[in-house]
Amino acid sequence: MSTRRILIVGGGFIGMYAARKLERLTRAGHTITLVNPENFMLYQPFLPEVASGTIDPRAVVVPLRQVLRTTRLLIGEVMRVDHAARSATIQMPDGSTHEEPYDILILGTGSRSRTLAVPGLAGHGIGFKTVTEAIYLRNRVLSALDTAAQTHDEDLRRELLTFVFVGGGYAGVEALAELEDLARGVLKLYPTLHPHDLRWVLVEAAERILPELGEDLADYARERLQARDIEVALGTRLESATGGRIVLSDGQRFRAHTLVWTAGVKPSPLPRRSGLPTDDAGRILADECLRVVGVTDAWAAGDVAAVPDRVTGTITPPTAQYALRQARRLAANVIASIEGGEPRPFTWRNLGGLCALGRYHGVAKVLGIKLRGFPAWFLHRSYHLAQMPTVGRKVRIMLDWTVALFFRRDIAQLGSLERPHEPFERASRE
């Protein structure tokens, strides 16, 4: 059996878990190369708690070099794949390009924020898919509190303390709930500010939030948010954000310092750029065994792929629950194809959904059982802690949670980290 060169594009759930399982092939002389823009895998479900400061950012990222023992890691971005020539064009961090040959291709490039042509959105909004965005939002909220506490301009104070989140799915609801918890929890440290000064607005185009959890749980979640004076605008769209002036389809117009966009995701553009078969949404077409349709020696899974769901007859949803299992099935199928076996179809029955609504509150639907309040919140934490890769990261997260139980929230605003050259430049001018 000739040795094969396996190229994995993307270091998220698909890339990292597939590579770990495939590493057994290196004992037979096969090689595995993983290409990713960063040297870590991000566990996205914990991003809201990173934004609120409950979990240290380093605890939710897994260094790929530490968990992949025999996989060659290339830091860069694959710009195009020429599968006919079995070659990938990679843009390296220094701006140069590198051609990487391969025999077997695995695509797990994930997704990015799906934006719309809303005036002002690109310049004023921010997504919520990366550690950088989560840290930035924390800094922005704390900076807004600091500035608002010492200004005498009522209009400016109102704008600084208005926070708008567009998108009522898991990401939007959890991010808003955690950051509102943070702001409310530290407000006593700002004598000139009062709870009614803060305005939090959740905008959702559909008629309810969290549609995956069913109407009763969605209504409970909405009621919990509204009980905290969070405005929930259902059946409403963001029409403009030019200059920080928010215009909603229900007629509301106001200024907001912070606009967070979590209204869906779109697949990586790599499949279309590479001429691989895609559906109307840009997802690469995959069969039940996670093979790219009509293409030999190419596999795909996760958010970037349209994988048939054998249970529902639709397409598998872009969630961590499915991505983790698809990665393991994909790796097993690649091994089977190399060793002369038969690939098996991916089959998984959705366990349900979990959503945290800030500290000690949540909603969950697991195996048909519906939970509200503390039990749902506890289950949310327990499940994601169990899924977090490596024992070291699990321990770090548990320690962060323990510290949060006994000590006040940390309100250090490290926004200056986003401008590391500014102090030195200022000193040079002086």
Secondary structure, DSSP 8 states (H G I E B T S, - for coil): ----EEEEE--SHHHHHHHHHHGGGGGGT-EEEEEESSSEEE-GGGHHHHHTTSS-GGGGEEEHHHH-SS-EEEESEEEEEETTTTEEEEE-TTS-EEEEE-SEEEE---EEE-----TTHHHHEE--SSHHHHHHHHHHHHHHHHHHHT---HHHHHHHTEEEEE--SHHHHHHHHHHHHHHHHHGGG-TT--GGG-EEEEEESSSSS-GGG-HHHHHHHHHHHHHTTEEEEET--EEE-GGGEEEETTS-EEE-SEEEE-S-EEE-SHHHHTT--B-TTS-EEB-TTSBBTT-TTEEE-GGGEE-B-TTTSSB--SSHHHHHHHHHHHHHHHHHHHTT-----------EEEEE-STT-EEEEETTEEEESHHHHHHHHHHHHHHSSSHHHHHHHHHHHHHHHHS-------GGGG-TTHHHHHHHH-
